[in-house]
Every structure is written in structure tokens, then in C-alpha cells.
Amino acid sequence: MSKKVKKANKTSQSVIKKNTRADGVEEYYITKAPQKTLFGKIMIWLLVGLMALGSVGALIVALIQLA
């Protein structure tokens, strides 16, 4: 029963917090580390994959020019 109560009390915290200063300027704060969000994990793996493909592609182009 206590597990259900804990889940009900848990609120979702947004990743980006918006704050407005007295002079009307809006400030945005990142409250959660990007690598811990789903979008952040997807972007990290996408960049890793593109870097690996870029390296392999550069080696292929170098081998073609060498031949």
C-alpha cells in the first residue's frame, strides 16, 4: 500500500525551467542532466554513430584514392 502512495505523490519535474526577471527578460534553466533524458540519450547515440560512420567513410575514401 505504501508503494502506491509514494507513486501518487511523485510529481514530474520538467527538464527546462523558465524564469522571468523583474526587467522582463526570460531566463531558461536546465534542471536535469541531458544525458539522463530519453532525447539526450538518443542524441548521444546518434552522434556516436555518425562519428563512427564518418571515420569509416573517410577510410574508404582514402583507400579509393590510394588505388
PyMOL Python script that loads the backbone (N, CA, C, O; Angstrom):
from pymol import cmd

cmd.read_pdbstr("""\
ATOM      1  N   MET A   1       0.815  -1.187   0.000  1.00  0.00           N
ATOM      2  CA  MET A   1       0.000   0.000   0.000  1.00  0.00           C
ATOM      3  C   MET A   1       0.861   1.253   0.000  1.00  0.00           C
ATOM      4  O   MET A   1       0.510   2.243  -0.643  1.00  0.00           O
ATOM      5  N   SER A   2       1.981   1.226   0.711  1.00  0.00           N
ATOM      6  CA  SER A   2       2.820   2.417   0.792  1.00  0.00           C
ATOM      7  C   SER A   2       3.467   2.740  -0.554  1.00  0.00           C
ATOM      8  O   SER A   2       3.758   3.905  -0.826  1.00  0.00           O
ATOM      9  N   LYS A   3       3.697   1.739  -1.399  1.00  0.00           N
ATOM     10  CA  LYS A   3       4.274   1.977  -2.724  1.00  0.00           C
ATOM     11  C   LYS A   3       3.315   2.778  -3.584  1.00  0.00           C
ATOM     12  O   LYS A   3       3.745   3.648  -4.342  1.00  0.00           O
ATOM     13  N   LYS A   4       2.027   2.502  -3.479  1.00  0.00           N
ATOM     14  CA  LYS A   4       1.035   3.242  -4.255  1.00  0.00           C
ATOM     15  C   LYS A   4       0.983   4.700  -3.811  1.00  0.00           C
ATOM     16  O   LYS A   4       0.823   5.594  -4.642  1.00  0.00           O
ATOM     17  N   VAL A   5       1.115   4.944  -2.536  1.00  0.00           N
ATOM     18  CA  VAL A   5       1.077   6.310  -2.019  1.00  0.00           C
ATOM     19  C   VAL A   5       2.297   7.077  -2.497  1.00  0.00           C
ATOM     20  O   VAL A   5       2.189   8.250  -2.856  1.00  0.00           O
ATOM     21  N   LYS A   6       3.459   6.432  -2.507  1.00  0.00           N
ATOM     22  CA  LYS A   6       4.678   7.098  -2.968  1.00  0.00           C
ATOM     23  C   LYS A   6       4.594   7.445  -4.440  1.00  0.00           C
ATOM     24  O   LYS A   6       5.036   8.521  -4.845  1.00  0.00           O
ATOM     25  N   LYS A   7       4.037   6.558  -5.250  1.00  0.00           N
ATOM     26  CA  LYS A   7       3.905   6.834  -6.670  1.00  0.00           C
ATOM     27  C   LYS A   7       2.921   7.970  -6.925  1.00  0.00           C
ATOM     28  O   LYS A   7       3.123   8.766  -7.842  1.00  0.00           O
ATOM     29  N   ALA A   8       1.880   8.053  -6.140  1.00  0.00           N
ATOM     30  CA  ALA A   8       0.879   9.096  -6.319  1.00  0.00           C
ATOM     31  C   ALA A   8       1.439  10.460  -5.946  1.00  0.00           C
ATOM     32  O   ALA A   8       1.071  11.461  -6.560  1.00  0.00           O
ATOM     33  N   ASN A   9       2.319  10.522  -4.957  1.00  0.00           N
ATOM     34  CA  ASN A   9       2.888  11.790  -4.515  1.00  0.00           C
ATOM     35  C   ASN A   9       4.030  12.271  -5.401  1.00  0.00           C
ATOM     36  O   ASN A   9       4.398  13.444  -5.343  1.00  0.00           O
ATOM     37  N   LYS A  10       4.585  11.405  -6.203  1.00  0.00           N
ATOM     38  CA  LYS A  10       5.718  11.755  -7.050  1.00  0.00           C
ATOM     39  C   LYS A  10       5.233  12.617  -8.221  1.00  0.00           C
ATOM     40  O   LYS A  10       4.332  12.217  -8.959  1.00  0.00           O
ATOM     41  N   THR A  11       5.826  13.789  -8.386  1.00  0.00           N
ATOM     42  CA  THR A  11       5.435  14.668  -9.480  1.00  0.00           C
ATOM     43  C   THR A  11       6.514  14.684 -10.545  1.00  0.00           C
ATOM     44  O   THR A  11       7.689  14.450 -10.258  1.00  0.00           O
ATOM     45  N   SER A  12       6.117  14.957 -11.749  1.00  0.00           N
ATOM     46  CA  SER A  12       7.049  15.019 -12.866  1.00  0.00           C
ATOM     47  C   SER A  12       7.701  16.394 -12.905  1.00  0.00           C
ATOM     48  O   SER A  12       7.017  17.418 -12.909  1.00  0.00           O
ATOM     49  N   GLN A  13       9.013  16.406 -12.933  1.00  0.00           N
ATOM     50  CA  GLN A  13       9.738  17.670 -12.977  1.00  0.00           C
ATOM     51  C   GLN A  13      10.153  17.936 -14.416  1.00  0.00           C
ATOM     52  O   GLN A  13      10.690  17.054 -15.086  1.00  0.00           O
ATOM     53  N   SER A  14       9.904  19.152 -14.890  1.00  0.00           N
ATOM     54  CA  SER A  14      10.253  19.477 -16.258  1.00  0.00           C
ATOM     55  C   SER A  14      11.768  19.608 -16.400  1.00  0.00           C
ATOM     56  O   SER A  14      12.473  19.893 -15.432  1.00  0.00           O
ATOM     57  N   VAL A  15      12.248  19.399 -17.606  1.00  0.00           N
ATOM     58  CA  VAL A  15      13.682  19.453 -17.870  1.00  0.00           C
ATOM     59  C   VAL A  15      14.152  20.898 -17.941  1.00  0.00           C
ATOM     60  O   VAL A  15      15.253  21.219 -17.495  1.00  0.00           O
ATOM     61  N   ILE A  16      13.324  21.767 -18.497  1.00  0.00           N
ATOM     62  CA  ILE A  16      13.688  23.175 -18.644  1.00  0.00           C
ATOM     63  C   ILE A  16      12.764  24.022 -17.779  1.00  0.00           C
ATOM     64  O   ILE A  16      11.543  23.880 -17.838  1.00  0.00           O
ATOM     65  N   LYS A  17      13.356  24.903 -16.976  1.00  0.00           N
ATOM     66  CA  LYS A  17      12.588  25.785 -16.106  1.00  0.00           C
ATOM     67  C   LYS A  17      12.702  27.208 -16.636  1.00  0.00           C
ATOM     68  O   LYS A  17      13.799  27.691 -16.913  1.00  0.00           O
ATOM     69  N   LYS A  18      11.558  27.875 -16.775  1.00  0.00           N
ATOM     70  CA  LYS A  18      11.515  29.240 -17.281  1.00  0.00           C
ATOM     71  C   LYS A  18      11.371  30.197 -16.117  1.00  0.00           C
ATOM     72  O   LYS A  18      10.526  29.995 -15.244  1.00  0.00           O
ATOM     73  N   ASN A  19      12.197  31.247 -16.096  1.00  0.00           N
ATOM     74  CA  ASN A  19      12.156  32.243 -15.041  1.00  0.00           C
ATOM     75  C   ASN A  19      12.125  33.619 -15.697  1.00  0.00           C
ATOM     76  O   ASN A  19      12.885  33.880 -16.630  1.00  0.00           O
ATOM     77  N   THR A  20      11.256  34.494 -15.218  1.00  0.00           N
ATOM     78  CA  THR A  20      11.168  35.852 -15.753  1.00  0.00           C
ATOM     79  C   THR A  20      11.728  36.816 -14.714  1.00  0.00           C
ATOM     80  O   THR A  20      11.297  36.829 -13.562  1.00  0.00           O
ATOM     81  N   ARG A  21      12.701  37.625 -15.144  1.00  0.00           N
ATOM     82  CA  ARG A  21      13.292  38.597 -14.236  1.00  0.00           C
ATOM     83  C   ARG A  21      12.405  39.829 -14.130  1.00  0.00           C
ATOM     84  O   ARG A  21      11.423  39.959 -14.861  1.00  0.00           O
ATOM     85  N   ALA A  22      12.750  40.729 -13.221  1.00  0.00           N
ATOM     86  CA  ALA A  22      11.945  41.920 -12.978  1.00  0.00           C
ATOM     87  C   ALA A  22      11.918  42.854 -14.192  1.00  0.00           C
ATOM     88  O   ALA A  22      10.938  43.567 -14.405  1.00  0.00           O
ATOM     89  N   ASP A  23      13.006  42.849 -14.997  1.00  0.00           N
ATOM     90  CA  ASP A  23      13.047  43.730 -16.159  1.00  0.00           C
ATOM     91  C   ASP A  23      12.393  43.117 -17.392  1.00  0.00           C
ATOM     92  O   ASP A  23      12.462  43.695 -18.477  1.00  0.00           O
ATOM     93  N   GLY A  24      11.757  41.951 -17.240  1.00  0.00           N
ATOM     94  CA  GLY A  24      11.014  41.338 -18.332  1.00  0.00           C
ATOM     95  C   GLY A  24      11.795  40.336 -19.158  1.00  0.00           C
ATOM     96  O   GLY A  24      11.233  39.751 -20.085  1.00  0.00           O
ATOM     97  N   VAL A  25      13.054  40.116 -18.865  1.00  0.00           N
ATOM     98  CA  VAL A  25      13.877  39.177 -19.613  1.00  0.00           C
ATOM     99  C   VAL A  25      13.580  37.761 -19.125  1.00  0.00           C
ATOM    100  O   VAL A  25      13.524  37.507 -17.922  1.00  0.00           O
ATOM    101  N   GLU A  26      13.392  36.848 -20.069  1.00  0.00           N
ATOM    102  CA  GLU A  26      13.117  35.461 -19.709  1.00  0.00           C
ATOM    103  C   GLU A  26      14.416  34.673 -19.658  1.00  0.00           C
ATOM    104  O   GLU A  26      15.253  34.769 -20.556  1.00  0.00           O
ATOM    105  N   GLU A  27      14.571  33.900 -18.601  1.00  0.00           N
ATOM    106  CA  GLU A  27      15.739  33.042 -18.434  1.00  0.00           C
ATOM    107  C   GLU A  27      15.286  31.592 -18.425  1.00  0.00           C
ATOM    108  O   GLU A  27      14.226  31.268 -17.891  1.00  0.00           O
ATOM    109  N   TYR A  28      16.091  30.726 -19.015  1.00  0.00           N
ATOM    110  CA  TYR A  28      15.782  29.302 -19.055  1.00  0.00           C
ATOM    111  C   TYR A  28      16.894  28.534 -18.352  1.00  0.00           C
ATOM    112  O   TYR A  28      18.074  28.733 -18.641  1.00  0.00           O
ATOM    113  N   TYR A  29      16.515  27.661 -17.432  1.00  0.00           N
ATOM    114  CA  TYR A  29      17.469  26.844 -16.692  1.00  0.00           C
ATOM    115  C   TYR A  29      17.219  25.378 -17.015  1.00  0.00           C
ATOM    116  O   TYR A  29      16.071  24.939 -17.075  1.00  0.00           O
ATOM    117  N   ILE A  30      18.287  24.626 -17.221  1.00  0.00           N
ATOM    118  CA  ILE A  30      18.181  23.189 -17.424  1.00  0.00           C
ATOM    119  C   ILE A  30      18.288  22.536 -16.050  1.00  0.00           C
ATOM    120  O   ILE A  30      19.308  22.656 -15.372  1.00  0.00           O
ATOM    121  N   THR A  31      17.215  21.839 -15.647  1.00  0.00           N
ATOM    122  CA  THR A  31      17.161  21.285 -14.294  1.00  0.00           C
ATOM    123  C   THR A  31      17.581  19.824 -14.233  1.00  0.00           C
ATOM    124  O   THR A  31      17.832  19.306 -13.145  1.00  0.00           O
ATOM    125  N   LYS A  32      17.664  19.148 -15.374  1.00  0.00           N
ATOM    126  CA  LYS A  32      18.027  17.734 -15.400  1.00  0.00           C
ATOM    127  C   LYS A  32      19.146  17.545 -16.409  1.00  0.00           C
ATOM    128  O   LYS A  32      19.142  18.171 -17.469  1.00  0.00           O
ATOM    129  N   ALA A  33      20.093  16.693 -16.089  1.00  0.00           N
ATOM    130  CA  ALA A  33      21.220  16.447 -16.989  1.00  0.00           C
ATOM    131  C   ALA A  33      20.714  15.879 -18.323  1.00  0.00           C
ATOM    132  O   ALA A  33      19.912  14.945 -18.324  1.00  0.00           O
ATOM    133  N   PRO A  34      21.168  16.426 -19.454  1.00  0.00           N
ATOM    134  CA  PRO A  34      20.680  15.962 -20.752  1.00  0.00           C
ATOM    135  C   PRO A  34      20.930  14.484 -21.016  1.00  0.00           C
ATOM    136  O   PRO A  34      20.123  13.841 -21.687  1.00  0.00           O
ATOM    137  N   GLN A  35      22.019  13.932 -20.512  1.00  0.00           N
ATOM    138  CA  GLN A  35      22.312  12.524 -20.771  1.00  0.00           C
ATOM    139  C   GLN A  35      21.396  11.588 -19.990  1.00  0.00           C
ATOM    140  O   GLN A  35      21.432  10.378 -20.210  1.00  0.00           O
ATOM    141  N   LYS A  36      20.583  12.114 -19.093  1.00  0.00           N
ATOM    142  CA  LYS A  36      19.652  11.281 -18.334  1.00  0.00           C
ATOM    143  C   LYS A  36      18.240  11.308 -18.915  1.00  0.00           C
ATOM    144  O   LYS A  36      17.362  10.595 -18.429  1.00  0.00           O
ATOM    145  N   THR A  37      18.010  12.119 -19.945  1.00  0.00           N
ATOM    146  CA  THR A  37      16.697  12.164 -20.581  1.00  0.00           C
ATOM    147  C   THR A  37      16.694  11.262 -21.809  1.00  0.00           C
ATOM    148  O   THR A  37      17.752  10.939 -22.350  1.00  0.00           O
ATOM    149  N   LEU A  38      15.517  10.859 -22.244  1.00  0.00           N
ATOM    150  CA  LEU A  38      15.401   9.992 -23.416  1.00  0.00           C
ATOM    151  C   LEU A  38      15.929  10.700 -24.664  1.00  0.00           C
ATOM    152  O   LEU A  38      16.665  10.104 -25.451  1.00  0.00           O
ATOM    153  N   PHE A  39      15.558  11.958 -24.845  1.00  0.00           N
ATOM    154  CA  PHE A  39      16.029  12.715 -26.003  1.00  0.00           C
ATOM    155  C   PHE A  39      17.549  12.863 -25.980  1.00  0.00           C
ATOM    156  O   PHE A  39      18.198  12.768 -27.022  1.00  0.00           O
ATOM    157  N   GLY A  40      18.115  13.092 -24.803  1.00  0.00           N
ATOM    158  CA  GLY A  40      19.565  13.221 -24.676  1.00  0.00           C
ATOM    159  C   GLY A  40      20.288  11.932 -25.024  1.00  0.00           C
ATOM    160  O   GLY A  40      21.328  11.956 -25.681  1.00  0.00           O
ATOM    161  N   LYS A  41      19.734  10.801 -24.583  1.00  0.00           N
ATOM    162  CA  LYS A  41      20.349   9.506 -24.895  1.00  0.00           C
ATOM    163  C   LYS A  41      20.295   9.227 -26.388  1.00  0.00           C
ATOM    164  O   LYS A  41      21.250   8.703 -26.960  1.00  0.00           O
ATOM    165  N   ILE A  42      19.172   9.577 -27.025  1.00  0.00           N
ATOM    166  CA  ILE A  42      19.054   9.381 -28.467  1.00  0.00           C
ATOM    167  C   ILE A  42      20.075  10.246 -29.202  1.00  0.00           C
ATOM    168  O   ILE A  42      20.723   9.778 -30.138  1.00  0.00           O
ATOM    169  N   MET A  43      20.223  11.497 -28.788  1.00  0.00           N
ATOM    170  CA  MET A  43      21.177  12.392 -29.447  1.00  0.00           C
ATOM    171  C   MET A  43      22.616  11.915 -29.256  1.00  0.00           C
ATOM    172  O   MET A  43      23.417  11.997 -30.187  1.00  0.00           O
ATOM    173  N   ILE A  44      22.953  11.426 -28.080  1.00  0.00           N
ATOM    174  CA  ILE A  44      24.310  10.935 -27.828  1.00  0.00           C
ATOM    175  C   ILE A  44      24.615   9.754 -28.739  1.00  0.00           C
ATOM    176  O   ILE A  44      25.672   9.717 -29.368  1.00  0.00           O
ATOM    177  N   TRP A  45      23.692   8.776 -28.820  1.00  0.00           N
ATOM    178  CA  TRP A  45      23.925   7.606 -29.667  1.00  0.00           C
ATOM    179  C   TRP A  45      23.929   7.973 -31.141  1.00  0.00           C
ATOM    180  O   TRP A  45      24.645   7.357 -31.930  1.00  0.00           O
ATOM    181  N   LEU A  46      23.139   8.967 -31.523  1.00  0.00           N
ATOM    182  CA  LEU A  46      23.151   9.427 -32.906  1.00  0.00           C
ATOM    183  C   LEU A  46      24.507  10.049 -33.255  1.00  0.00           C
ATOM    184  O   LEU A  46      25.055   9.785 -34.326  1.00  0.00           O
ATOM    185  N   LEU A  47      25.037  10.857 -32.371  1.00  0.00           N
ATOM    186  CA  LEU A  47      26.355  11.463 -32.603  1.00  0.00           C
ATOM    187  C   LEU A  47      27.465  10.416 -32.629  1.00  0.00           C
ATOM    188  O   LEU A  47      28.379  10.501 -33.449  1.00  0.00           O
ATOM    189  N   VAL A  48      27.389   9.433 -31.740  1.00  0.00           N
ATOM    190  CA  VAL A  48      28.395   8.364 -31.733  1.00  0.00           C
ATOM    191  C   VAL A  48      28.359   7.597 -33.048  1.00  0.00           C
ATOM    192  O   VAL A  48      29.400   7.303 -33.635  1.00  0.00           O
ATOM    193  N   GLY A  49      27.142   7.274 -33.509  1.00  0.00           N
ATOM    194  CA  GLY A  49      27.000   6.552 -34.772  1.00  0.00           C
ATOM    195  C   GLY A  49      27.512   7.359 -35.961  1.00  0.00           C
ATOM    196  O   GLY A  49      28.188   6.821 -36.838  1.00  0.00           O
ATOM    197  N   LEU A  50      27.190   8.643 -35.989  1.00  0.00           N
ATOM    198  CA  LEU A  50      27.663   9.479 -37.094  1.00  0.00           C
ATOM    199  C   LEU A  50      29.180   9.635 -37.085  1.00  0.00           C
ATOM    200  O   LEU A  50      29.806   9.673 -38.144  1.00  0.00           O
ATOM    201  N   MET A  51      29.773   9.723 -35.898  1.00  0.00           N
ATOM    202  CA  MET A  51      31.236   9.813 -35.824  1.00  0.00           C
ATOM    203  C   MET A  51      31.878   8.524 -36.311  1.00  0.00           C
ATOM    204  O   MET A  51      32.893   8.567 -37.006  1.00  0.00           O
ATOM    205  N   ALA A  52      31.308   7.386 -35.962  1.00  0.00           N
ATOM    206  CA  ALA A  52      31.856   6.109 -36.416  1.00  0.00           C
ATOM    207  C   ALA A  52      31.708   5.972 -37.931  1.00  0.00           C
ATOM    208  O   ALA A  52      32.642   5.550 -38.612  1.00  0.00           O
ATOM    209  N   LEU A  53      30.533   6.330 -38.457  1.00  0.00           N
ATOM    210  CA  LEU A  53      30.333   6.262 -39.904  1.00  0.00           C
ATOM    211  C   LEU A  53      31.238   7.236 -40.643  1.00  0.00           C
ATOM    212  O   LEU A  53      31.723   6.930 -41.732  1.00  0.00           O
ATOM    213  N   GLY A  54      31.467   8.398 -40.064  1.00  0.00           N
ATOM    214  CA  GLY A  54      32.372   9.367 -40.681  1.00  0.00           C
ATOM    215  C   GLY A  54      33.796   8.850 -40.757  1.00  0.00           C
ATOM    216  O   GLY A  54      34.482   9.055 -41.758  1.00  0.00           O
ATOM    217  N   SER A  55      34.240   8.185 -39.710  1.00  0.00           N
ATOM    218  CA  SER A  55      35.594   7.625 -39.699  1.00  0.00           C
ATOM    219  C   SER A  55      35.739   6.514 -40.739  1.00  0.00           C
ATOM    220  O   SER A  55      36.722   6.463 -41.478  1.00  0.00           O
ATOM    221  N   VAL A  56      34.744   5.628 -40.783  1.00  0.00           N
ATOM    222  CA  VAL A  56      34.786   4.531 -41.753  1.00  0.00           C
ATOM    223  C   VAL A  56      34.697   5.092 -43.172  1.00  0.00           C
ATOM    224  O   VAL A  56      35.394   4.626 -44.073  1.00  0.00           O
ATOM    225  N   GLY A  57      33.840   6.089 -43.366  1.00  0.00           N
ATOM    226  CA  GLY A  57      33.714   6.711 -44.683  1.00  0.00           C
ATOM    227  C   GLY A  57      35.002   7.373 -45.128  1.00  0.00           C
ATOM    228  O   GLY A  57      35.377   7.275 -46.296  1.00  0.00           O
ATOM    229  N   ALA A  58      35.684   8.044 -44.219  1.00  0.00           N
ATOM    230  CA  ALA A  58      36.959   8.682 -44.555  1.00  0.00           C
ATOM    231  C   ALA A  58      38.008   7.638 -44.922  1.00  0.00           C
ATOM    232  O   ALA A  58      38.797   7.863 -45.840  1.00  0.00           O
ATOM    233  N   LEU A  59      38.035   6.512 -44.234  1.00  0.00           N
ATOM    234  CA  LEU A  59      38.979   5.445 -44.568  1.00  0.00           C
ATOM    235  C   LEU A  59      38.679   4.859 -45.946  1.00  0.00           C
ATOM    236  O   LEU A  59      39.601   4.556 -46.704  1.00  0.00           O
ATOM    237  N   ILE A  60      37.416   4.699 -46.270  1.00  0.00           N
ATOM    238  CA  ILE A  60      37.041   4.160 -47.584  1.00  0.00           C
ATOM    239  C   ILE A  60      37.469   5.126 -48.686  1.00  0.00           C
ATOM    240  O   ILE A  60      38.015   4.705 -49.706  1.00  0.00           O
ATOM    241  N   VAL A  61      37.223   6.415 -48.483  1.00  0.00           N
ATOM    242  CA  VAL A  61      37.609   7.413 -49.489  1.00  0.00           C
ATOM    243  C   VAL A  61      39.124   7.434 -49.651  1.00  0.00           C
ATOM    244  O   VAL A  61      39.624   7.539 -50.770  1.00  0.00           O
ATOM    245  N   ALA A  62      39.864   7.334 -48.537  1.00  0.00           N
ATOM    246  CA  ALA A  62      41.326   7.307 -48.614  1.00  0.00           C
ATOM    247  C   ALA A  62      41.820   6.078 -49.376  1.00  0.00           C
ATOM    248  O   ALA A  62      42.752   6.186 -50.173  1.00  0.00           O
ATOM    249  N   LEU A  63      41.217   4.919 -49.148  1.00  0.00           N
ATOM    250  CA  LEU A  63      41.618   3.698 -49.844  1.00  0.00           C
ATOM    251  C   LEU A  63      41.292   3.775 -51.341  1.00  0.00           C
ATOM    252  O   LEU A  63      42.051   3.274 -52.171  1.00  0.00           O
ATOM    253  N   ILE A  64      40.167   4.400 -51.679  1.00  0.00           N
ATOM    254  CA  ILE A  64      39.808   4.552 -53.103  1.00  0.00           C
ATOM    255  C   ILE A  64      40.796   5.466 -53.804  1.00  0.00           C
ATOM    256  O   ILE A  64      41.213   5.184 -54.927  1.00  0.00           O
ATOM    257  N   GLN A  65      41.174   6.556 -53.155  1.00  0.00           N
ATOM    258  CA  GLN A  65      42.136   7.485 -53.755  1.00  0.00           C
ATOM    259  C   GLN A  65      43.523   6.863 -53.849  1.00  0.00           C
ATOM    260  O   GLN A  65      44.294   7.206 -54.745  1.00  0.00           O
ATOM    261  N   LEU A  66      43.843   5.973 -52.952  1.00  0.00           N
ATOM    262  CA  LEU A  66      45.151   5.322 -52.956  1.00  0.00           C
ATOM    263  C   LEU A  66      45.268   4.328 -54.107  1.00  0.00           C
ATOM    264  O   LEU A  66      46.351   4.121 -54.654  1.00  0.00           O
ATOM    265  N   ALA A  67      44.142   3.718 -54.467  1.00  0.00           N
ATOM    266  CA  ALA A  67      44.166   2.686 -55.503  1.00  0.00           C
ATOM    267  C   ALA A  67      44.209   3.235 -56.898  1.00  0.00           C
ATOM    268  O   ALA A  67      44.232   2.470 -57.862  1.00  0.00           O
TER     269      ALA A  67
END
""", "prot")
cmd.dss("prot")
cmd.show_as("cartoon", "prot")
cmd.util.cbc("prot")
cmd.orient("prot")
